[in-house]
Amino acid sequence: MRYFVLIFLPFLSIFLQSTFLSFYSIKGAIPNMLLIFVVFYALLNGKRKNAAIYGFLCGLLEDLYIGRFIGINALALGITAFLIASVEGRVFKENLLVGIITVIVGTIINSVILFLLSLISYKLLNLDTGIFINMWYQSLYNLFLAVPIYAWYFHSTKNGLLRMYGEI
């Protein structure tokens, strides 16, 4: 059941982002639920290789849905998951504040990586402050969604559907 949920969550995230949540944007920024789930996976499961692969596959799904520049979101989410998973053993994951801060840091890391990859891949890029303003609004939006999602995800990882087999 764990693997089914881990496969279902990215599809649900993209569906909610592109339908329901797009109507409730803040200054044009919508939450990145896919990023939230990837960050929580990396934080709570902790294996850098697995987190990077999961982030890459989720980003690839997003790239295929968007249909432009296949691989940019995949690389950005893979690198973000790898970096978040590298601090997994050093934080107290039971604290809700850790989950919230991790989502904010993950959003900033992902936005910077996306910006750098866009800078490399586009021949002409208009460097304006809109990219960074959007990053802050998205961080704020992700922060509000991170609270209930982290509570569910943490509980599910310890005792529910996302619990690894063999764990008590």
C-alpha positions in Angstrom: 0.0 0.0 0.0 2.9 2.3 0.7 4.1 2.3 -2.9 0.7 2.9 -4.2 0.3 6.0 -2.0 3.8 7.2 -3.0 2.8 6.9 -6.7 -0.6 8.4 -6.2 0.5 11.5 -4.3 2.4 13.1 -7.2 -0.6 12.6 -9.5 -3.0 14.1 -6.9 -0.6 17.0 -6.3 -0.4 17.9 -10.0 -4.2 17.5 -10.3 -4.9 19.8 -7.3 -2.3 22.4 -8.4 -3.6 22.7 -11.9 -7.3 22.7 -11.0 -8.5 23.7 -7.6 -5.4 25.6 -6.2 -4.9 27.6 -9.4 -8.0 29.6 -8.6 -6.6 30.7 -5.2 -3.3 32.1 -6.3 -1.4 34.8 -4.3 0.0 37.4 -6.7 0.1 34.7 -9.4 1.9 32.2 -7.2 0.3 28.8 -6.5 1.5 26.3 -4.0 3.8 23.5 -5.1 2.3 20.5 -3.5 4.6 18.2 -5.4 7.6 19.9 -3.9 6.0 19.6 -0.4 5.5 15.9 -0.7 9.0 15.4 -2.1 10.5 17.4 0.7 8.6 15.4 3.3 9.6 12.2 1.7 13.3 13.2 1.8 13.1 14.5 5.4 11.3 11.5 6.8 12.9 8.7 4.8 16.4 10.1 4.8 18.2 8.0 2.2 19.7 10.5 -0.1 19.7 8.2 -3.1 16.1 7.1 -2.7 15.0 10.7 -2.1 16.8 12.0 -5.2 15.3 9.3 -7.3 11.8 10.0 -6.0 12.3 13.7 -6.5 13.6 13.2 -10.0 10.7 10.9 -11.0 8.1 13.4 -9.5 9.8 16.2 -11.3 9.8 14.2 -14.5 6.1 13.7 -14.1 5.6 17.4 -13.7 7.8 18.1 -16.8 5.7 15.7 -18.8 2.5 17.4 -17.7 3.8 20.9 -18.4 5.4 19.8 -21.7 8.2 22.4 -21.9 11.8 21.8 -21.3 11.7 18.2 -20.1 14.1 17.6 -17.3 14.4 21.0 -15.6 11.9 20.2 -12.8 13.2 16.7 -12.6 16.7 17.9 -11.9 15.6 20.6 -9.6 13.4 18.3 -7.5 16.0 15.5 -7.5 18.7 17.9 -6.2 16.4 19.5 -3.7 15.4 16.1 -2.3 19.0 15.0 -2.1 20.0 18.1 -0.2 17.0 17.8 2.2 17.7 14.1 2.8 21.3 15.0 3.8 20.1 16.7 7.0 17.6 14.0 7.9 19.7 12.5 10.7 20.5 15.8 12.3 16.9 17.1 12.9 14.2 16.3 15.4 11.5 15.2 12.9 8.7 15.0 15.4 8.6 18.8 15.7 6.1 20.4 13.4 8.4 23.5 13.1 11.1 21.3 11.5 8.7 20.3 8.8 7.6 23.8 8.2 11.1 25.2 8.0 12.2 22.4 5.8 9.4 23.2 3.3 10.4 26.9 3.2 14.1 26.0 2.8 13.2 23.4 0.1 11.0 25.9 -1.8 13.9 28.4 -1.8 16.4 25.8 -2.9 14.2 24.5 -5.6 13.4 28.0 -6.9 17.1 28.9 -7.0 18.0 25.6 -8.8 15.1 26.2 -11.3 16.4 29.7 -11.9 20.0 28.5 -12.5 18.8 25.7 -14.8 16.6 28.2 -16.7 19.5 30.6 -17.0 21.6 27.8 -18.6 18.9 26.5 -20.9 17.3 29.6 -22.2 19.2 31.7 -24.6 17.5 34.9 -23.6 16.1 35.3 -20.1 14.6 38.4 -18.7 16.1 38.8 -15.3 13.6 40.7 -13.3 12.6 40.5 -9.7 9.3 38.8 -10.5 11.0 35.4 -10.2 12.1 36.0 -6.7 8.9 37.7 -5.6 7.0 34.6 -6.8 9.4 32.5 -4.8 8.5 34.3 -1.6 4.8 34.1 -2.2 5.1 30.4 -3.1 7.1 29.9 0.1 4.3 31.5 2.1 1.7 29.5 0.4 3.6 26.3 0.9 4.1 27.2 4.6 0.3 27.2 5.2 -0.2 23.9 3.4 2.8 22.3 5.1 1.2 22.4 8.5 -1.7 19.9 7.9 0.2 17.9 5.3 3.2 17.4 7.6 1.0 16.3 10.4 -0.7 13.7 8.2 2.5 12.7 6.4 4.5 12.2 9.6 1.7 10.2 11.3 1.3 8.1 8.1 5.0 7.4 7.9 5.2 6.3 11.5 1.9 4.4 11.9 -0.1 4.5 8.7 -0.1 3.9 4.9 3.4 5.2 4.3 5.1 3.1 7.0 7.9 1.0 5.8 7.4 -2.7 6.1 9.3 -4.2 9.0 9.1 -1.1 11.1 7.2 -1.1 14.4 
